[in-house]
Amino acid sequence: MSTYVVGDIQGCLQPLKCLLENVHFNADSDVLWSVGDIVNRGPESLESLRFLYHMRDNLIMVLGNHDLHLLAIAAGVRRPSRSDTFDEILNAPDRQELLDWLVQQPLIHHDYNHTLVHAGIPPQWTLTQAIGYAGEVEAALRSNRCTEFLGAMYGNEPAVWSEDLSGMTRLRVITNYLTRMRYCSSAGRLDLQNKGSTPASDAVKADNQHMDAWFNHRDRRTAKNRILFGHWASIAGQTNNPNAIGLDTGCLWNGAMSLYHLESGQITRCECHDGTCRDHPVTAES
Protein backbone atom coordinates (compact mmCIF):
# COMPACT_ATOMS: atom_id res chain seq x y z
CA MET A 1 0.00 0.00 0.00
CA SER A 2 1.21 3.48 -0.89
CA THR A 3 -0.16 6.92 -0.07
CA TYR A 4 0.22 9.70 -2.63
CA VAL A 5 -0.55 13.38 -2.12
CA VAL A 6 -1.50 15.58 -5.06
CA GLY A 7 -1.32 19.35 -5.24
CA ASP A 8 -4.01 21.70 -6.53
CA ILE A 9 -5.85 20.17 -9.49
CA GLN A 10 -8.17 23.08 -10.38
CA GLY A 11 -9.87 21.29 -13.22
CA CYS A 12 -6.65 20.00 -14.79
CA LEU A 13 -7.46 16.30 -14.87
CA GLN A 14 -5.03 15.03 -17.51
CA PRO A 15 -1.84 15.67 -15.47
CA LEU A 16 -3.38 13.85 -12.51
CA LYS A 17 -4.18 10.83 -14.66
CA CYS A 18 -0.64 10.87 -16.05
CA LEU A 19 0.85 11.00 -12.56
CA LEU A 20 -1.25 8.12 -11.26
CA GLU A 21 -0.29 6.07 -14.29
CA ASN A 22 3.38 6.98 -13.84
CA VAL A 23 3.47 5.70 -10.25
CA HIS A 24 1.33 2.66 -11.09
CA PHE A 25 -1.38 3.69 -8.66
CA ASN A 26 -3.19 0.56 -7.50
CA ALA A 27 -6.88 1.15 -6.81
CA ASP A 28 -7.00 -2.05 -4.74
CA SER A 29 -4.45 -0.88 -2.19
CA ASP A 30 -3.16 2.67 -2.72
CA VAL A 31 -4.68 5.88 -1.37
CA LEU A 32 -4.67 9.38 -2.85
CA TRP A 33 -4.67 12.47 -0.66
CA SER A 34 -5.68 15.82 -2.19
CA VAL A 35 -4.83 19.26 -0.79
CA GLY A 36 -8.10 20.59 -2.24
CA ASP A 37 -8.96 23.08 -4.96
CA ILE A 38 -9.96 20.24 -7.22
CA VAL A 39 -12.13 22.56 -9.33
CA ASN A 40 -12.20 25.98 -11.04
CA ARG A 41 -10.21 27.86 -13.67
CA GLY A 42 -9.02 24.73 -15.50
CA PRO A 43 -10.73 23.05 -18.47
CA GLU A 44 -12.17 19.97 -16.74
CA SER A 45 -13.75 20.96 -13.44
CA LEU A 46 -16.72 18.61 -13.78
CA GLU A 47 -14.54 15.72 -14.96
CA SER A 48 -12.08 16.30 -12.09
CA LEU A 49 -14.87 16.34 -9.51
CA ARG A 50 -16.40 13.18 -10.96
CA PHE A 51 -13.02 11.45 -11.14
CA LEU A 52 -12.29 11.98 -7.46
CA TYR A 53 -15.87 11.18 -6.47
CA HIS A 54 -15.68 7.83 -8.24
CA MET A 55 -12.38 6.98 -6.51
CA ARG A 56 -13.69 8.17 -3.12
CA ASP A 57 -13.00 4.80 -1.47
CA ASN A 58 -9.30 5.43 -2.16
CA LEU A 59 -9.35 9.16 -1.47
CA ILE A 60 -8.71 11.57 1.39
CA MET A 61 -9.22 15.22 0.51
CA VAL A 62 -9.52 18.54 2.28
CA LEU A 63 -11.52 21.49 1.05
CA GLY A 64 -9.79 24.42 -0.63
CA ASN A 65 -11.10 27.93 -1.15
CA HIS A 66 -12.22 27.15 -4.71
CA ASP A 67 -14.16 24.10 -3.54
CA LEU A 68 -15.92 26.23 -0.93
CA HIS A 69 -16.56 28.89 -3.58
CA LEU A 70 -18.30 26.28 -5.74
CA LEU A 71 -20.52 25.28 -2.81
CA ALA A 72 -21.44 28.92 -2.19
CA ILE A 73 -22.38 29.51 -5.82
CA ALA A 74 -24.38 26.27 -5.93
CA ALA A 75 -26.22 27.37 -2.77
CA GLY A 76 -27.16 30.66 -4.43
CA VAL A 77 -25.38 32.90 -1.93
CA ARG A 78 -22.60 34.00 -4.28
CA ARG A 79 -22.47 34.93 -7.94
CA PRO A 80 -19.75 33.41 -10.11
CA SER A 81 -16.97 35.63 -11.38
CA ARG A 82 -15.90 35.76 -15.03
CA SER A 83 -12.94 33.48 -14.32
CA ASP A 84 -15.02 30.74 -12.65
CA THR A 85 -15.56 27.53 -14.62
CA PHE A 86 -18.45 25.96 -12.74
CA ASP A 87 -21.20 25.94 -15.38
CA GLU A 88 -20.75 22.30 -16.35
CA ILE A 89 -20.94 21.23 -12.71
CA LEU A 90 -23.97 23.37 -11.95
CA ASN A 91 -25.81 22.01 -15.00
CA ALA A 92 -24.75 18.37 -14.61
CA PRO A 93 -27.42 15.70 -14.01
CA ASP A 94 -25.36 14.36 -11.08
CA ARG A 95 -24.77 17.83 -9.65
CA GLN A 96 -26.47 17.20 -6.32
CA GLU A 97 -24.77 13.87 -5.75
CA LEU A 98 -21.37 15.45 -6.33
CA LEU A 99 -22.05 18.51 -4.17
CA ASP A 100 -23.53 16.46 -1.33
CA TRP A 101 -20.30 14.49 -1.27
CA LEU A 102 -18.08 17.55 -1.53
CA VAL A 103 -19.66 19.37 1.40
CA GLN A 104 -18.88 16.40 3.67
CA GLN A 105 -15.12 16.71 3.17
CA PRO A 106 -12.93 18.04 6.02
CA LEU A 107 -10.68 21.09 6.18
CA ILE A 108 -7.80 19.22 7.78
CA HIS A 109 -6.65 15.61 7.97
CA HIS A 110 -3.91 14.10 10.13
CA ASP A 111 -2.50 10.59 9.77
CA TYR A 112 0.88 8.84 9.52
CA ASN A 113 2.53 11.83 11.25
CA HIS A 114 1.51 14.08 8.33
CA THR A 115 -1.10 16.82 8.30
CA LEU A 116 -3.04 17.69 5.15
CA VAL A 117 -4.48 21.21 4.83
CA HIS A 118 -5.15 23.46 1.86
CA ALA A 119 -3.34 26.68 2.85
CA GLY A 120 -1.60 26.14 6.18
CA ILE A 121 -1.84 26.46 9.96
CA PRO A 122 -1.22 29.86 11.61
CA PRO A 123 1.79 30.20 13.93
CA GLN A 124 -0.21 30.60 17.14
CA TRP A 125 -2.18 27.35 16.82
CA THR A 126 -1.08 23.88 17.85
CA LEU A 127 -2.05 20.97 15.63
CA THR A 128 -4.67 19.90 18.18
CA GLN A 129 -6.18 23.38 18.14
CA ALA A 130 -6.19 23.52 14.34
CA ILE A 131 -8.04 20.21 14.12
CA GLY A 132 -10.56 21.39 16.70
CA TYR A 133 -11.20 24.73 15.01
CA ALA A 134 -11.51 23.04 11.62
CA GLY A 135 -14.14 20.81 13.17
CA GLU A 136 -16.27 23.87 13.95
CA VAL A 137 -16.38 24.82 10.28
CA GLU A 138 -16.98 21.22 9.22
CA ALA A 139 -19.92 20.99 11.62
CA ALA A 140 -21.45 24.14 10.14
CA LEU A 141 -21.05 22.81 6.59
CA ARG A 142 -22.83 19.59 7.54
CA SER A 143 -25.70 21.27 9.36
CA ASN A 144 -28.74 23.38 8.59
CA ARG A 145 -26.42 26.42 9.00
CA CYS A 146 -24.52 25.49 5.84
CA THR A 147 -26.08 28.10 3.54
CA GLU A 148 -25.72 30.81 6.17
CA PHE A 149 -22.04 29.96 6.63
CA LEU A 150 -21.32 29.87 2.89
CA GLY A 151 -22.79 33.34 2.52
CA ALA A 152 -20.87 34.70 5.51
CA MET A 153 -17.45 33.16 4.86
CA TYR A 154 -16.30 35.85 2.39
CA GLY A 155 -14.18 38.73 3.65
CA ASN A 156 -10.73 39.47 5.07
CA GLU A 157 -11.82 40.49 8.54
CA PRO A 158 -11.14 39.74 11.28
CA ALA A 159 -7.50 39.60 10.29
CA VAL A 160 -6.31 37.85 13.44
CA TRP A 161 -7.61 35.08 15.64
CA SER A 162 -9.14 35.57 19.07
CA GLU A 163 -10.72 32.88 21.19
CA ASP A 164 -13.41 35.43 22.01
CA LEU A 165 -14.72 35.41 18.44
CA SER A 166 -18.09 33.78 17.94
CA GLY A 167 -20.66 32.88 15.32
CA MET A 168 -19.97 33.30 11.63
CA THR A 169 -17.16 35.79 12.32
CA ARG A 170 -15.25 33.07 14.16
CA LEU A 171 -15.88 30.55 11.38
CA ARG A 172 -14.72 33.04 8.74
CA VAL A 173 -11.29 33.61 10.25
CA ILE A 174 -10.80 29.85 10.79
CA THR A 175 -11.67 29.30 7.14
CA ASN A 176 -9.32 32.08 6.02
CA TYR A 177 -6.42 30.54 7.92
CA LEU A 178 -6.95 27.01 6.64
CA THR A 179 -7.92 27.76 3.03
CA ARG A 180 -6.60 31.23 2.08
CA MET A 181 -3.53 32.07 4.17
CA ARG A 182 -0.11 32.74 2.67
CA TYR A 183 1.47 35.57 4.66
CA CYS A 184 0.87 36.41 8.29
CA SER A 185 2.65 37.85 11.30
CA SER A 186 4.03 35.70 14.10
CA ALA A 187 0.85 36.52 16.04
CA GLY A 188 -1.25 35.27 13.13
CA ARG A 189 -2.37 38.59 11.67
CA LEU A 190 -3.26 37.82 8.07
CA ASP A 191 -2.15 39.57 4.91
CA LEU A 192 -4.59 38.19 2.34
CA GLN A 193 -3.71 40.69 -0.38
CA ASN A 194 -0.17 39.57 -1.23
CA LYS A 195 0.06 36.41 -3.34
CA GLY A 196 3.65 36.77 -4.51
CA SER A 197 6.68 34.67 -3.67
CA THR A 198 8.15 37.36 -1.40
CA PRO A 199 6.42 39.60 1.14
CA ALA A 200 5.77 43.19 0.19
CA SER A 201 8.45 45.57 1.48
CA ASP A 202 5.89 47.48 3.54
CA ALA A 203 4.11 44.38 4.81
CA VAL A 204 4.01 45.42 8.47
CA LYS A 205 0.64 45.58 10.16
CA ALA A 206 -0.73 47.45 13.15
CA ASP A 207 0.73 44.98 15.64
CA ASN A 208 4.19 46.00 14.35
CA GLN A 209 5.04 42.46 13.37
CA HIS A 210 6.64 41.72 10.04
CA MET A 211 4.72 39.60 7.55
CA ASP A 212 6.30 36.36 6.38
CA ALA A 213 5.19 33.06 4.94
CA TRP A 214 3.20 31.27 7.63
CA PHE A 215 5.72 28.40 7.68
CA ASN A 216 8.74 30.71 8.19
CA HIS A 217 7.93 31.95 11.69
CA ARG A 218 10.49 30.48 14.10
CA ASP A 219 8.14 30.15 17.04
CA ARG A 220 5.37 28.49 15.00
CA ARG A 221 3.70 25.95 17.28
CA THR A 222 3.46 23.33 14.53
CA ALA A 223 7.12 23.70 13.50
CA LYS A 224 7.81 20.05 14.33
CA ASN A 225 4.72 18.77 12.51
CA ARG A 226 5.05 17.75 8.86
CA ILE A 227 2.41 19.72 6.95
CA LEU A 228 1.35 19.10 3.36
CA PHE A 229 -0.34 22.07 1.71
CA GLY A 230 -1.19 23.66 -1.63
CA HIS A 231 -2.77 27.01 -2.53
CA TRP A 232 0.44 28.95 -3.21
CA ALA A 233 1.42 28.51 -6.86
CA SER A 234 3.86 31.42 -6.95
CA ILE A 235 6.37 29.70 -4.64
CA ALA A 236 6.32 26.58 -6.86
CA GLY A 237 6.63 24.29 -3.85
CA GLN A 238 9.81 25.93 -2.55
CA THR A 239 9.63 26.35 1.23
CA ASN A 240 13.22 25.56 2.34
CA ASN A 241 11.58 23.73 5.21
CA PRO A 242 11.42 19.92 5.33
CA ASN A 243 8.29 20.05 7.51
CA ALA A 244 6.36 22.37 5.19
CA ILE A 245 5.77 20.54 1.93
CA GLY A 246 4.22 22.79 -0.70
CA LEU A 247 2.48 20.90 -3.49
CA ASP A 248 0.90 23.62 -5.61
CA THR A 249 3.48 23.89 -8.37
CA GLY A 250 1.30 25.90 -10.71
CA CYS A 251 -0.10 23.31 -13.08
CA LEU A 252 -2.95 25.68 -13.92
CA TRP A 253 -0.42 28.40 -14.79
CA ASN A 254 1.68 26.31 -17.20
CA GLY A 255 3.71 24.82 -14.38
CA ALA A 256 3.57 21.23 -13.19
CA MET A 257 1.30 19.08 -11.07
CA SER A 258 3.07 17.44 -8.14
CA LEU A 259 2.49 14.06 -6.54
CA TYR A 260 4.20 13.34 -3.22
CA HIS A 261 4.83 9.76 -2.07
CA LEU A 262 4.18 9.79 1.66
CA GLU A 263 6.29 6.75 2.46
CA SER A 264 9.46 7.78 0.60
CA GLY A 265 9.23 11.57 0.34
CA GLN A 266 9.70 11.39 -3.43
CA ILE A 267 7.88 13.90 -5.62
CA THR A 268 6.86 13.21 -9.20
CA ARG A 269 5.91 16.16 -11.38
CA CYS A 270 4.01 16.16 -14.63
CA GLU A 271 3.36 18.77 -17.32
CA CYS A 272 0.61 18.16 -19.88
CA HIS A 273 0.02 21.52 -21.53
CA ASP A 274 0.58 20.95 -25.22
CA GLY A 275 -0.80 17.48 -25.78
CA THR A 276 2.41 15.81 -24.61
CA CYS A 277 3.36 14.62 -21.15
CA ARG A 278 6.70 15.42 -19.57
CA ASP A 279 7.42 14.06 -16.09
CA HIS A 280 10.45 13.61 -13.90
CA PRO A 281 11.02 12.39 -10.32
CA VAL A 282 12.32 14.88 -7.78
CA THR A 283 13.59 13.79 -4.38
CA ALA A 284 12.02 15.85 -1.60
CA GLU A 285 14.01 17.10 1.38
CA SER A 286 13.84 14.77 4.37
C-alpha positions as a Markdown table, in Angstrom:
| # | Residue | x | y | z |
|---|---|---|---|---|
| 1 | Met | 0.0 | 0.0 | 0.0 |
| 2 | Ser | 1.2 | 3.5 | -0.9 |
| 3 | Thr | -0.2 | 6.9 | -0.1 |
| 4 | Tyr | 0.2 | 9.7 | -2.6 |
| 5 | Val | -0.6 | 13.4 | -2.1 |
| 6 | Val | -1.5 | 15.6 | -5.1 |
| 7 | Gly | -1.3 | 19.4 | -5.2 |
| 8 | Asp | -4.0 | 21.7 | -6.5 |
| 9 | Ile | -5.8 | 20.2 | -9.5 |
| 10 | Gln | -8.2 | 23.1 | -10.4 |
| 11 | Gly | -9.9 | 21.3 | -13.2 |
| 12 | Cys | -6.6 | 20.0 | -14.8 |
| 13 | Leu | -7.5 | 16.3 | -14.9 |
| 14 | Gln | -5.0 | 15.0 | -17.5 |
| 15 | Pro | -1.8 | 15.7 | -15.5 |
| 16 | Leu | -3.4 | 13.8 | -12.5 |
| 17 | Lys | -4.2 | 10.8 | -14.7 |
| 18 | Cys | -0.6 | 10.9 | -16.0 |
| 19 | Leu | 0.9 | 11.0 | -12.6 |
| 20 | Leu | -1.2 | 8.1 | -11.3 |
| 21 | Glu | -0.3 | 6.1 | -14.3 |
| 22 | Asn | 3.4 | 7.0 | -13.8 |
| 23 | Val | 3.5 | 5.7 | -10.2 |
| 24 | His | 1.3 | 2.7 | -11.1 |
| 25 | Phe | -1.4 | 3.7 | -8.7 |
| 26 | Asn | -3.2 | 0.6 | -7.5 |
| 27 | Ala | -6.9 | 1.1 | -6.8 |
| 28 | Asp | -7.0 | -2.0 | -4.7 |
| 29 | Ser | -4.5 | -0.9 | -2.2 |
| 30 | Asp | -3.2 | 2.7 | -2.7 |
| 31 | Val | -4.7 | 5.9 | -1.4 |
| 32 | Leu | -4.7 | 9.4 | -2.8 |
| 33 | Trp | -4.7 | 12.5 | -0.7 |
| 34 | Ser | -5.7 | 15.8 | -2.2 |
| 35 | Val | -4.8 | 19.3 | -0.8 |
| 36 | Gly | -8.1 | 20.6 | -2.2 |
| 37 | Asp | -9.0 | 23.1 | -5.0 |
| 38 | Ile | -10.0 | 20.2 | -7.2 |
| 39 | Val | -12.1 | 22.6 | -9.3 |
| 40 | Asn | -12.2 | 26.0 | -11.0 |
| 41 | Arg | -10.2 | 27.9 | -13.7 |
| 42 | Gly | -9.0 | 24.7 | -15.5 |
| 43 | Pro | -10.7 | 23.0 | -18.5 |
| 44 | Glu | -12.2 | 20.0 | -16.7 |
| 45 | Ser | -13.7 | 21.0 | -13.4 |
| 46 | Leu | -16.7 | 18.6 | -13.8 |
| 47 | Glu | -14.5 | 15.7 | -15.0 |
| 48 | Ser | -12.1 | 16.3 | -12.1 |
| 49 | Leu | -14.9 | 16.3 | -9.5 |
| 50 | Arg | -16.4 | 13.2 | -11.0 |
| 51 | Phe | -13.0 | 11.4 | -11.1 |
| 52 | Leu | -12.3 | 12.0 | -7.5 |
| 53 | Tyr | -15.9 | 11.2 | -6.5 |
| 54 | His | -15.7 | 7.8 | -8.2 |
| 55 | Met | -12.4 | 7.0 | -6.5 |
| 56 | Arg | -13.7 | 8.2 | -3.1 |
| 57 | Asp | -13.0 | 4.8 | -1.5 |
| 58 | Asn | -9.3 | 5.4 | -2.2 |
| 59 | Leu | -9.4 | 9.2 | -1.5 |
| 60 | Ile | -8.7 | 11.6 | 1.4 |
| 61 | Met | -9.2 | 15.2 | 0.5 |
| 62 | Val | -9.5 | 18.5 | 2.3 |
| 63 | Leu | -11.5 | 21.5 | 1.0 |
| 64 | Gly | -9.8 | 24.4 | -0.6 |
| 65 | Asn | -11.1 | 27.9 | -1.1 |
| 66 | His | -12.2 | 27.1 | -4.7 |
| 67 | Asp | -14.2 | 24.1 | -3.5 |
| 68 | Leu | -15.9 | 26.2 | -0.9 |
| 69 | His | -16.6 | 28.9 | -3.6 |
| 70 | Leu | -18.3 | 26.3 | -5.7 |
| 71 | Leu | -20.5 | 25.3 | -2.8 |
| 72 | Ala | -21.4 | 28.9 | -2.2 |
| 73 | Ile | -22.4 | 29.5 | -5.8 |
| 74 | Ala | -24.4 | 26.3 | -5.9 |
| 75 | Ala | -26.2 | 27.4 | -2.8 |
| 76 | Gly | -27.2 | 30.7 | -4.4 |
| 77 | Val | -25.4 | 32.9 | -1.9 |
| 78 | Arg | -22.6 | 34.0 | -4.3 |
| 79 | Arg | -22.5 | 34.9 | -7.9 |
| 80 | Pro | -19.7 | 33.4 | -10.1 |
| 81 | Ser | -17.0 | 35.6 | -11.4 |
| 82 | Arg | -15.9 | 35.8 | -15.0 |
| 83 | Ser | -12.9 | 33.5 | -14.3 |
| 84 | Asp | -15.0 | 30.7 | -12.7 |
| 85 | Thr | -15.6 | 27.5 | -14.6 |
| 86 | Phe | -18.4 | 26.0 | -12.7 |
| 87 | Asp | -21.2 | 25.9 | -15.4 |
| 88 | Glu | -20.8 | 22.3 | -16.3 |
| 89 | Ile | -20.9 | 21.2 | -12.7 |
| 90 | Leu | -24.0 | 23.4 | -12.0 |
| 91 | Asn | -25.8 | 22.0 | -15.0 |
| 92 | Ala | -24.8 | 18.4 | -14.6 |
| 93 | Pro | -27.4 | 15.7 | -14.0 |
| 94 | Asp | -25.4 | 14.4 | -11.1 |
| 95 | Arg | -24.8 | 17.8 | -9.7 |
| 96 | Gln | -26.5 | 17.2 | -6.3 |
| 97 | Glu | -24.8 | 13.9 | -5.7 |
| 98 | Leu | -21.4 | 15.5 | -6.3 |
| 99 | Leu | -22.0 | 18.5 | -4.2 |
| 100 | Asp | -23.5 | 16.5 | -1.3 |
| 101 | Trp | -20.3 | 14.5 | -1.3 |
| 102 | Leu | -18.1 | 17.6 | -1.5 |
| 103 | Val | -19.7 | 19.4 | 1.4 |
| 104 | Gln | -18.9 | 16.4 | 3.7 |
| 105 | Gln | -15.1 | 16.7 | 3.2 |
| 106 | Pro | -12.9 | 18.0 | 6.0 |
| 107 | Leu | -10.7 | 21.1 | 6.2 |
| 108 | Ile | -7.8 | 19.2 | 7.8 |
| 109 | His | -6.6 | 15.6 | 8.0 |
| 110 | His | -3.9 | 14.1 | 10.1 |
| 111 | Asp | -2.5 | 10.6 | 9.8 |
| 112 | Tyr | 0.9 | 8.8 | 9.5 |
| 113 | Asn | 2.5 | 11.8 | 11.2 |
| 114 | His | 1.5 | 14.1 | 8.3 |
| 115 | Thr | -1.1 | 16.8 | 8.3 |
| 116 | Leu | -3.0 | 17.7 | 5.2 |
| 117 | Val | -4.5 | 21.2 | 4.8 |
| 118 | His | -5.2 | 23.5 | 1.9 |
| 119 | Ala | -3.3 | 26.7 | 2.8 |
| 120 | Gly | -1.6 | 26.1 | 6.2 |
| 121 | Ile | -1.8 | 26.5 | 10.0 |
| 122 | Pro | -1.2 | 29.9 | 11.6 |
| 123 | Pro | 1.8 | 30.2 | 13.9 |
| 124 | Gln | -0.2 | 30.6 | 17.1 |
| 125 | Trp | -2.2 | 27.3 | 16.8 |
| 126 | Thr | -1.1 | 23.9 | 17.9 |
| 127 | Leu | -2.1 | 21.0 | 15.6 |
| 128 | Thr | -4.7 | 19.9 | 18.2 |
| 129 | Gln | -6.2 | 23.4 | 18.1 |
| 130 | Ala | -6.2 | 23.5 | 14.3 |
| 131 | Ile | -8.0 | 20.2 | 14.1 |
| 132 | Gly | -10.6 | 21.4 | 16.7 |
| 133 | Tyr | -11.2 | 24.7 | 15.0 |
| 134 | Ala | -11.5 | 23.0 | 11.6 |
| 135 | Gly | -14.1 | 20.8 | 13.2 |
| 136 | Glu | -16.3 | 23.9 | 14.0 |
| 137 | Val | -16.4 | 24.8 | 10.3 |
| 138 | Glu | -17.0 | 21.2 | 9.2 |
| 139 | Ala | -19.9 | 21.0 | 11.6 |
| 140 | Ala | -21.4 | 24.1 | 10.1 |
| 141 | Leu | -21.1 | 22.8 | 6.6 |
| 142 | Arg | -22.8 | 19.6 | 7.5 |
| 143 | Ser | -25.7 | 21.3 | 9.4 |
| 144 | Asn | -28.7 | 23.4 | 8.6 |
| 145 | Arg | -26.4 | 26.4 | 9.0 |
| 146 | Cys | -24.5 | 25.5 | 5.8 |
| 147 | Thr | -26.1 | 28.1 | 3.5 |
| 148 | Glu | -25.7 | 30.8 | 6.2 |
| 149 | Phe | -22.0 | 30.0 | 6.6 |
| 150 | Leu | -21.3 | 29.9 | 2.9 |
| 151 | Gly | -22.8 | 33.3 | 2.5 |
| 152 | Ala | -20.9 | 34.7 | 5.5 |
| 153 | Met | -17.5 | 33.2 | 4.9 |
| 154 | Tyr | -16.3 | 35.8 | 2.4 |
| 155 | Gly | -14.2 | 38.7 | 3.7 |
| 156 | Asn | -10.7 | 39.5 | 5.1 |
| 157 | Glu | -11.8 | 40.5 | 8.5 |
| 158 | Pro | -11.1 | 39.7 | 11.3 |
| 159 | Ala | -7.5 | 39.6 | 10.3 |
| 160 | Val | -6.3 | 37.9 | 13.4 |
| 161 | Trp | -7.6 | 35.1 | 15.6 |
| 162 | Ser | -9.1 | 35.6 | 19.1 |
| 163 | Glu | -10.7 | 32.9 | 21.2 |
| 164 | Asp | -13.4 | 35.4 | 22.0 |
| 165 | Leu | -14.7 | 35.4 | 18.4 |
| 166 | Ser | -18.1 | 33.8 | 17.9 |
| 167 | Gly | -20.7 | 32.9 | 15.3 |
| 168 | Met | -20.0 | 33.3 | 11.6 |
| 169 | Thr | -17.2 | 35.8 | 12.3 |
| 170 | Arg | -15.3 | 33.1 | 14.2 |
| 171 | Leu | -15.9 | 30.5 | 11.4 |
| 172 | Arg | -14.7 | 33.0 | 8.7 |
| 173 | Val | -11.3 | 33.6 | 10.3 |
| 174 | Ile | -10.8 | 29.9 | 10.8 |
| 175 | Thr | -11.7 | 29.3 | 7.1 |
| 176 | Asn | -9.3 | 32.1 | 6.0 |
| 177 | Tyr | -6.4 | 30.5 | 7.9 |
| 178 | Leu | -6.9 | 27.0 | 6.6 |
| 179 | Thr | -7.9 | 27.8 | 3.0 |
| 180 | Arg | -6.6 | 31.2 | 2.1 |
| 181 | Met | -3.5 | 32.1 | 4.2 |
| 182 | Arg | -0.1 | 32.7 | 2.7 |
| 183 | Tyr | 1.5 | 35.6 | 4.7 |
| 184 | Cys | 0.9 | 36.4 | 8.3 |
| 185 | Ser | 2.7 | 37.9 | 11.3 |
| 186 | Ser | 4.0 | 35.7 | 14.1 |
| 187 | Ala | 0.8 | 36.5 | 16.0 |
| 188 | Gly | -1.3 | 35.3 | 13.1 |
| 189 | Arg | -2.4 | 38.6 | 11.7 |
| 190 | Leu | -3.3 | 37.8 | 8.1 |
| 191 | Asp | -2.1 | 39.6 | 4.9 |
| 192 | Leu | -4.6 | 38.2 | 2.3 |
| 193 | Gln | -3.7 | 40.7 | -0.4 |
| 194 | Asn | -0.2 | 39.6 | -1.2 |
| 195 | Lys | 0.1 | 36.4 | -3.3 |
| 196 | Gly | 3.6 | 36.8 | -4.5 |
| 197 | Ser | 6.7 | 34.7 | -3.7 |
| 198 | Thr | 8.1 | 37.4 | -1.4 |
| 199 | Pro | 6.4 | 39.6 | 1.1 |
| 200 | Ala | 5.8 | 43.2 | 0.2 |
| 201 | Ser | 8.4 | 45.6 | 1.5 |
| 202 | Asp | 5.9 | 47.5 | 3.5 |
| 203 | Ala | 4.1 | 44.4 | 4.8 |
| 204 | Val | 4.0 | 45.4 | 8.5 |
| 205 | Lys | 0.6 | 45.6 | 10.2 |
| 206 | Ala | -0.7 | 47.4 | 13.1 |
| 207 | Asp | 0.7 | 45.0 | 15.6 |
| 208 | Asn | 4.2 | 46.0 | 14.3 |
| 209 | Gln | 5.0 | 42.5 | 13.4 |
| 210 | His | 6.6 | 41.7 | 10.0 |
| 211 | Met | 4.7 | 39.6 | 7.5 |
| 212 | Asp | 6.3 | 36.4 | 6.4 |
| 213 | Ala | 5.2 | 33.1 | 4.9 |
| 214 | Trp | 3.2 | 31.3 | 7.6 |
| 215 | Phe | 5.7 | 28.4 | 7.7 |
| 216 | Asn | 8.7 | 30.7 | 8.2 |
| 217 | His | 7.9 | 32.0 | 11.7 |
| 218 | Arg | 10.5 | 30.5 | 14.1 |
| 219 | Asp | 8.1 | 30.1 | 17.0 |
| 220 | Arg | 5.4 | 28.5 | 15.0 |
| 221 | Arg | 3.7 | 26.0 | 17.3 |
| 222 | Thr | 3.5 | 23.3 | 14.5 |
| 223 | Ala | 7.1 | 23.7 | 13.5 |
| 224 | Lys | 7.8 | 20.1 | 14.3 |
| 225 | Asn | 4.7 | 18.8 | 12.5 |
| 226 | Arg | 5.0 | 17.7 | 8.9 |
| 227 | Ile | 2.4 | 19.7 | 6.9 |
| 228 | Leu | 1.4 | 19.1 | 3.4 |
| 229 | Phe | -0.3 | 22.1 | 1.7 |
| 230 | Gly | -1.2 | 23.7 | -1.6 |
| 231 | His | -2.8 | 27.0 | -2.5 |
| 232 | Trp | 0.4 | 28.9 | -3.2 |
| 233 | Ala | 1.4 | 28.5 | -6.9 |
| 234 | Ser | 3.9 | 31.4 | -7.0 |
| 235 | Ile | 6.4 | 29.7 | -4.6 |
| 236 | Ala | 6.3 | 26.6 | -6.9 |
| 237 | Gly | 6.6 | 24.3 | -3.8 |
| 238 | Gln | 9.8 | 25.9 | -2.5 |
| 239 | Thr | 9.6 | 26.4 | 1.2 |
| 240 | Asn | 13.2 | 25.6 | 2.3 |
| 241 | Asn | 11.6 | 23.7 | 5.2 |
| 242 | Pro | 11.4 | 19.9 | 5.3 |
| 243 | Asn | 8.3 | 20.1 | 7.5 |
| 244 | Ala | 6.4 | 22.4 | 5.2 |
| 245 | Ile | 5.8 | 20.5 | 1.9 |
| 246 | Gly | 4.2 | 22.8 | -0.7 |
| 247 | Leu | 2.5 | 20.9 | -3.5 |
| 248 | Asp | 0.9 | 23.6 | -5.6 |
| 249 | Thr | 3.5 | 23.9 | -8.4 |
| 250 | Gly | 1.3 | 25.9 | -10.7 |
| 251 | Cys | -0.1 | 23.3 | -13.1 |
| 252 | Leu | -3.0 | 25.7 | -13.9 |
| 253 | Trp | -0.4 | 28.4 | -14.8 |
| 254 | Asn | 1.7 | 26.3 | -17.2 |
| 255 | Gly | 3.7 | 24.8 | -14.4 |
| 256 | Ala | 3.6 | 21.2 | -13.2 |
| 257 | Met | 1.3 | 19.1 | -11.1 |
| 258 | Ser | 3.1 | 17.4 | -8.1 |
| 259 | Leu | 2.5 | 14.1 | -6.5 |
| 260 | Tyr | 4.2 | 13.3 | -3.2 |
| 261 | His | 4.8 | 9.8 | -2.1 |
| 262 | Leu | 4.2 | 9.8 | 1.7 |
| 263 | Glu | 6.3 | 6.8 | 2.5 |
| 264 | Ser | 9.5 | 7.8 | 0.6 |
| 265 | Gly | 9.2 | 11.6 | 0.3 |
| 266 | Gln | 9.7 | 11.4 | -3.4 |
| 267 | Ile | 7.9 | 13.9 | -5.6 |
| 268 | Thr | 6.9 | 13.2 | -9.2 |
| 269 | Arg | 5.9 | 16.2 | -11.4 |
| 270 | Cys | 4.0 | 16.2 | -14.6 |
| 271 | Glu | 3.4 | 18.8 | -17.3 |
| 272 | Cys | 0.6 | 18.2 | -19.9 |
| 273 | His | 0.0 | 21.5 | -21.5 |
| 274 | Asp | 0.6 | 20.9 | -25.2 |
| 275 | Gly | -0.8 | 17.5 | -25.8 |
| 276 | Thr | 2.4 | 15.8 | -24.6 |
| 277 | Cys | 3.4 | 14.6 | -21.1 |
| 278 | Arg | 6.7 | 15.4 | -19.6 |
| 279 | Asp | 7.4 | 14.1 | -16.1 |
| 280 | His | 10.4 | 13.6 | -13.9 |
| 281 | Pro | 11.0 | 12.4 | -10.3 |
| 282 | Val | 12.3 | 14.9 | -7.8 |
| 283 | Thr | 13.6 | 13.8 | -4.4 |
| 284 | Ala | 12.0 | 15.8 | -1.6 |
| 285 | Glu | 14.0 | 17.1 | 1.4 |
| 286 | Ser | 13.8 | 14.8 | 4.4 |
